[in-house]
Amino acid sequence: MFSFAYPHILFFLLLVPAFCLLYVWSRYARKKNLKKFGKLQSLASLMPLVSPYKPPLKIAIQMIALTFLIIALARPWGGIKDQKTTKEGIEVVIAMDASNSMLASATDDPHGPDRMRTAKLILEKLINRLDNDRVGLLMYAGSAYTLIPVTNDYVSAKMFLNSIDPSQVADQGTNISAAIEMASSSFSEDKNIGKAIILITDAEELDDKDNVMGVAKSVAKGGVQIDVVGVGSVNPVPLTINGYPMIDDETGEPVKTSLNEDLAADIAKAGKGIYVNASNKDALNELDKQLDTLKKTALESSVYAQHDELFGVFAWIALFFIMLDIFVLDRKIGWLDKFTFFSKDSKK
């Protein structure tokens, strides 16, 4: 039983009877024109090399070649066989810091790329490397919010990632403990799957340091690894929002912000993970290697129908008849003139 990937191409098979009708009409017109010059039997002696059988043979070969070529282009499928596939991976939940300080420059240059954009770039590259793994996403500032649960829909994950904008978050702050707790509750209940939280932060304005360390240690004991990506410069830089510098209400001075690298590294240590600085060119590779240490397990097993591709069979048949047509000439074959297959006079 056949099926086709592009069945609409089979409509071109209507060209075959159309060409056949055109050929019959052309032969009729040719015979009619020849009769203007005399009887066909008399004219035949004037055209000794013209074969009455070769043209019909050639058009038949050409039409067969065209038929098989059209069928090949329609991509025929034969029988169906079941294929089973199993995907192994881990679960990763990304917790993105959406506090206002993430709008500051990621470098010592106050006009350099902001921390949020730097974090998004490195996370996009990380998601592209996850392959069969599941990924979830949440953002946090004064509170934590789930954007997408763990899924293998990387397109949606990157779309939600790029939608994060600290300037649109009203509840400001850096509540890392809430982010870790929400991230840990986002995983599946399967204890055999390796799990990791990737915390993106500049670790600034953190009031509950002791609580964060306790939460990180507790989550790590439950089998969840916490890796921290620090963004920003350790040197203070002015904080600007929408092009305007933020002013401290108490001092009247411009607000400056910096990466608290020591605190970020301590959180990673408590979570039995690693700390990397986003500005490090090897940060992504180090993070990728750390995730590879987690136990991979079967996340998905599926059975799907696999068709036998028959394109090549029909294509080769079409090529054979095309080559045959090249060697079949319109004129008579000389050495066959020695043989008489039909004769009006029979001798006894």
C-alpha positions in Angstrom: 0.0 0.0 0.0 1.4 3.4 -1.0 1.0 6.8 0.5 2.7 10.0 -0.5 4.3 12.9 1.4 3.3 15.4 -1.4 0.1 13.9 -3.0 -0.8 17.1 -4.7 2.2 16.6 -7.1 0.4 13.5 -8.5 -1.9 16.0 -10.3 1.0 16.4 -12.8 0.3 12.8 -14.0 -2.5 14.4 -16.0 0.3 15.6 -18.3 0.9 12.1 -19.5 -2.5 11.6 -21.3 -2.3 15.2 -22.4 1.1 14.6 -24.1 -0.2 11.3 -25.6 -3.2 13.1 -27.1 -0.8 15.8 -28.4 1.4 13.1 -30.0 -1.6 11.4 -31.7 -2.7 14.7 -33.1 0.7 15.6 -34.3 1.0 12.2 -36.1 -2.4 12.7 -37.7 -1.4 16.2 -38.8 1.9 14.8 -40.2 0.1 12.1 -42.2 -2.4 14.6 -43.5 0.4 17.0 -44.7 2.3 14.1 -46.3 -0.8 13.1 -48.4 -0.5 16.5 -50.1 2.7 15.3 -51.8 1.3 11.9 -53.0 0.5 8.4 -51.8 2.1 7.4 -48.5 3.3 4.1 -50.0 5.2 6.1 -52.7 6.6 8.6 -50.3 8.0 5.9 -48.0 10.7 5.0 -50.6 11.8 8.7 -50.5 12.3 8.5 -46.7 14.3 5.2 -46.3 15.6 6.1 -42.8 12.3 7.0 -41.3 11.0 4.3 -39.0 7.2 4.0 -38.6 7.7 2.2 -35.3 10.4 4.3 -33.5 8.4 7.4 -32.8 5.6 5.5 -30.9 8.2 3.6 -29.1 10.1 6.7 -28.0 6.9 8.5 -26.9 6.0 5.5 -24.8 9.4 5.4 -23.2 9.3 9.1 -22.5 5.8 8.9 -20.9 6.9 6.0 -18.7 9.9 8.0 -17.6 7.7 11.1 -16.9 5.3 9.0 -14.9 7.9 7.5 -12.6 9.6 10.9 -12.2 6.3 12.5 -11.0 5.7 9.7 -8.6 9.2 10.0 -7.2 8.7 13.7 -6.7 5.5 13.0 -4.8 7.8 11.1 -2.3 6.1 7.7 -2.1 6.0 5.8 1.1 5.7 2.1 1.5 4.9 0.0 4.5 4.9 1.4 8.0 7.2 0.2 10.8 7.2 1.2 14.5 10.3 2.9 15.9 10.8 3.4 19.6 12.9 6.3 20.9 13.9 7.1 24.5 15.3 10.5 25.5 17.5 10.9 28.6 18.2 14.1 30.4 17.9 16.3 33.5 15.6 19.0 34.8 16.9 22.5 35.0 15.0 25.5 36.5 16.4 29.0 35.7 15.8 31.7 38.3 16.4 35.1 36.8 17.0 38.2 39.0 14.6 40.9 37.9 15.5 43.6 40.4 16.3 47.1 39.2 20.0 46.6 39.8 20.0 44.2 36.8 19.5 47.3 34.5 22.9 48.6 35.5 26.0 48.0 33.3 27.5 44.6 33.4 31.0 46.1 33.0 33.0 48.9 34.6 31.8 51.1 31.8 28.6 52.8 33.0 27.4 52.8 29.4 28.2 49.2 28.7 25.6 46.4 28.1 23.2 46.0 31.0 23.3 43.0 33.3 19.9 41.7 32.2 20.9 41.5 28.5 24.2 39.8 29.4 22.3 37.2 31.5 19.8 36.6 28.7 22.5 36.0 26.1 24.3 33.4 28.2 21.1 31.7 29.1 19.9 31.5 25.5 23.2 29.8 24.6 22.7 27.4 27.6 19.2 26.5 26.6 20.4 25.7 23.1 22.8 23.2 24.6 20.2 21.4 26.8 19.1 19.1 24.0 16.9 16.4 25.6 16.7 18.1 29.0 13.7 19.8 30.5 13.9 23.5 31.4 11.7 25.8 33.6 11.9 29.5 34.2 11.0 31.9 36.9 11.9 35.5 37.8 12.3 37.1 41.2 12.7 40.5 42.8 10.9 41.1 46.1 8.8 38.0 45.3 9.2 35.0 42.9 7.0 34.3 39.9 6.9 31.2 37.7 7.0 32.0 34.0 7.0 28.5 32.5 7.1 25.1 34.3 9.7 22.5 33.4 9.2 21.6 29.7 11.2 20.6 26.6 9.6 23.5 24.7 12.8 25.5 24.4 11.2 28.0 22.0 8.7 29.1 24.6 11.3 29.1 27.3 13.5 31.6 25.3 10.4 33.7 24.5 9.5 34.1 28.2 13.2 34.7 29.0 13.4 37.6 26.6 10.2 39.1 28.0 11.6 39.7 31.5 11.9 43.4 32.2 12.9 44.7 35.7 11.3 48.1 35.0 7.9 46.4 34.9 8.3 44.7 38.2 6.7 46.7 41.0 7.7 44.5 44.0 11.4 45.3 44.0 14.2 43.6 46.1 16.4 40.5 45.9 14.5 37.7 47.5 16.7 34.8 46.6 15.4 32.5 49.2 11.9 32.8 47.7 13.3 32.1 44.3 15.1 28.9 45.5 12.0 27.6 47.2 9.8 28.2 44.2 12.4 26.6 41.9 12.7 23.5 44.0 8.9 23.0 44.0 8.9 23.2 40.2 10.6 19.9 39.6 8.9 16.6 39.0 8.6 14.1 41.9 10.9 11.6 40.2 13.9 11.3 42.5 15.9 9.5 39.8 16.2 12.6 37.6 19.1 14.9 38.1 17.9 18.4 39.1 19.6 21.8 39.1 18.7 25.4 39.8 20.6 28.0 37.9 20.4 31.2 39.8 21.2 34.5 37.9 21.9 37.4 40.2 24.1 40.3 41.1 23.5 39.2 44.8 23.0 42.9 45.8 20.7 44.2 48.6 20.3 40.8 50.1 19.0 41.3 53.7 18.3 37.6 54.6 21.7 36.1 53.9 21.4 33.5 56.7 18.0 32.4 55.5 19.2 32.1 51.9 22.1 29.9 53.1 19.8 27.7 55.1 17.3 27.3 52.2 20.2 26.5 49.8 21.6 23.8 52.0 18.1 22.3 52.6 17.4 22.1 48.9 20.9 20.6 48.2 20.2 17.9 50.8 17.1 17.0 48.8 19.2 16.3 45.7 18.9 19.6 43.9 22.1 21.3 42.8 22.3 25.1 42.9 24.6 26.8 40.4 25.0 30.6 40.5 25.8 32.9 37.6 27.0 36.3 38.8 26.4 39.3 36.5 27.9 42.7 36.8 31.1 44.4 37.9 32.6 44.1 41.4 33.3 47.9 41.1 30.3 50.2 41.8 28.6 51.7 38.7 25.7 54.2 38.5 22.3 52.7 38.2 20.1 54.2 35.4 16.5 53.3 34.5 15.2 54.4 31.1 18.3 56.6 30.7 17.8 58.5 33.9 20.1 57.9 36.9 18.5 56.7 40.2 18.9 59.1 43.1 19.1 58.0 46.7 16.2 59.6 48.6 18.3 60.0 51.8 21.6 61.2 50.5 20.5 62.8 47.2 23.5 61.1 45.5 23.3 58.8 42.4 22.7 55.2 43.3 25.6 52.9 42.6 25.5 49.1 42.3 28.0 46.3 42.2 28.2 42.5 42.0 28.5 40.8 45.4 30.7 38.0 44.1 31.5 36.6 47.5 27.9 36.2 48.5 27.0 34.6 45.1 29.9 32.1 45.5 28.7 31.2 49.1 25.2 30.5 47.8 26.6 28.1 45.2 28.8 26.4 47.8 25.8 25.9 50.1 23.9 24.5 47.2 26.7 22.1 46.2 27.0 23.7 42.9 29.5 26.1 41.2 29.7 29.8 40.8 30.7 31.4 37.5 31.0 35.0 36.4 29.0 35.8 33.2 31.9 37.9 32.0 34.2 34.9 32.0 34.5 33.5 28.4 34.5 30.0 29.8 31.5 30.5 32.0 29.1 28.7 29.7 31.4 25.7 29.3 32.0 25.4 33.0 28.3 25.6 33.7 27.6 23.0 31.0 30.3 20.6 32.4 28.7 21.0 35.9 25.3 20.0 34.6 26.8 17.0 32.9 27.7 15.6 36.4 24.0 15.2 37.2 22.4 11.8 36.7 20.5 11.5 33.4 17.5 9.3 33.2 14.8 8.5 30.7 12.5 11.5 30.4 10.4 10.4 27.5 9.8 7.1 25.6 7.6 7.1 22.6 6.7 4.9 19.6 6.1 6.5 16.3 5.4 5.2 12.8 8.3 5.3 10.4 7.6 5.0 6.6 9.8 3.2 4.1 11.0 5.8 1.7 10.6 4.7 -1.9 11.7 7.9 -3.6 15.0 6.2 -4.8 13.3 3.2 -6.4 11.0 5.3 -8.6 13.8 7.8 -9.3 16.1 5.1 -10.6 13.4 3.6 -12.8 12.7 7.1 -14.3 16.5 7.5 -14.9 16.6 4.1 -16.6 13.9 5.1 -19.1 15.5 8.5 -19.7 18.8 6.8 -20.6 16.9 4.3 -22.8 15.2 7.1 -24.6 18.6 8.7 -25.4 19.8 5.5 -27.2 16.5 4.9 -29.1 16.8 7.0 -32.3 14.0 8.0 -34.6 15.6 6.5 -37.7 15.6 2.9 -38.8 18.3 0.5 -37.5 20.5 -0.4 -40.5 21.3 -3.9 -39.7 17.7 -4.8 -39.3 17.1 -4.1 -43.0 18.7 -7.5 -43.8 15.6 -9.2 -42.3 12.1 -9.2 -43.7 9.5 -9.6 -40.9 6.4 -9.0 -43.0 5.8 -9.6 -46.7 2.8 -9.3 -48.9 4.0 -12.1 -51.3 4.6 -15.5 -49.9 6.7 -18.0 -51.8 6.1 -21.6 -51.6 
